[in-house]
Amino acid sequence: MSCLSRLTIAAVNRAANDTGNASEQVLDVSRELTAKAQNLKSVVEKFLTEVRAA
């Protein structure tokens, strides 16, 4: 295997690892956003219930 082939394989490997790390970060943030959206939904529903009762 040539030096260029080894460098190319190493670069592809690094890029794959970087992509994996980035996808994990996106998943973490999407989970956090989902939790915040669910909380906001609960707060809005409670508010609307109180407004309707007033």
Secondary structure in CASP SS format (residue, H / E / C, confidence):
PFRMAT SS
TARGET T0000
AUTHOR 0000-0000-0000
METHOD secondary structure of the structure
MODEL  1
M C 1.00
S C 1.00
C H 1.00
L H 1.00
S H 1.00
R H 1.00
L H 1.00
T H 1.00
I H 1.00
A H 1.00
A H 1.00
V H 1.00
N H 1.00
R H 1.00
A H 1.00
A H 1.00
N H 1.00
D H 1.00
T H 1.00
G H 1.00
N H 1.00
A H 1.00
S H 1.00
E H 1.00
Q H 1.00
V H 1.00
L H 1.00
D H 1.00
V H 1.00
S H 1.00
R H 1.00
E H 1.00
L H 1.00
T H 1.00
A H 1.00
K H 1.00
A H 1.00
Q H 1.00
N H 1.00
L H 1.00
K H 1.00
S H 1.00
V H 1.00
V H 1.00
E H 1.00
K H 1.00
F H 1.00
L H 1.00
T H 1.00
E H 1.00
V H 1.00
R H 1.00
A H 1.00
A C 1.00
END
